[in-house]
Amino acid sequence: MFVELDVRIVNTRRLNEIFVTYFYFGRAPAMPGTVGTVGAIPLVFLFSLFGLYGYMGAVFVLAVFGIWAADQYEQMVQDHDPKEIVIDEVVGFLITMFWLPLTWQSFVAGFVLFRVLDILKPFPINVIDNRAKGGFGTVADDLVAGVIANMILQFVYTQTHWLGAQWAIPR
């Protein structure tokens, strides 16, 4: 009985670590947040296959589970927002890319803008980063960075041709 319980605890901890580090992208020796953001690019394509509402739903579920998992991981390692947690960057980038064309220009602009906002943390991102605690605090600043980046990119997309045009995929 106790051996089984210990094995389940170890497996749960391992699964949590795999999730919050986004399959160990967060264990990169340099710039784990940037590496985690790069790792999120395939998810944008995958979630896009679910349609508009499916994409939003998948991001919502990932964000909620990410907050919970980050909170559990922080309690396990006794540290707030350790650098190896990158599920927040993954969710933030998914929000950044929401409802944009799947073009190389959008991905480059989204990547650069999201990373700049995540690193510099201008207002209101810095307020959330400084005040919110636990897993919510770890993920919330990246959610807001993603929303701000998306708003800027939506403006650019609707007012210019800089982000390219979405190609129609025949079905």
C-alpha angles and dihedrals in degrees: 000000000000092000091054091049092051091049091051091049091051091047092048091050091048092049090048091051092048090051100045092044088046096237091326096304084126090061091067109132093231132033098355092177091056092045090050090051091052088050090056094062095087090051090060089058093043095048090046088065088065093063128238098306094038090054091050092046093049092049091048093052091045091050095049093046089044092055091050094045093046089052091050092047093048090053090049095052095032093231133111117234099347113197094246092067103094102153085098091060090048093053092042092053092047088055090047091056097044114130095357126124115268094241130133088244092057093048094049093045092044093047095048095042094046093048092048091051092044094050100040095037100202121190125325093018092060092053092054092044092052100041109033116084137201124010091331090058092047094054103029098070090055091047090055091044088053093050092049092046090049092050091052092046092047088056092048091047095050096042102039142024093236095111095050127231129290112249116228112243111216114231 
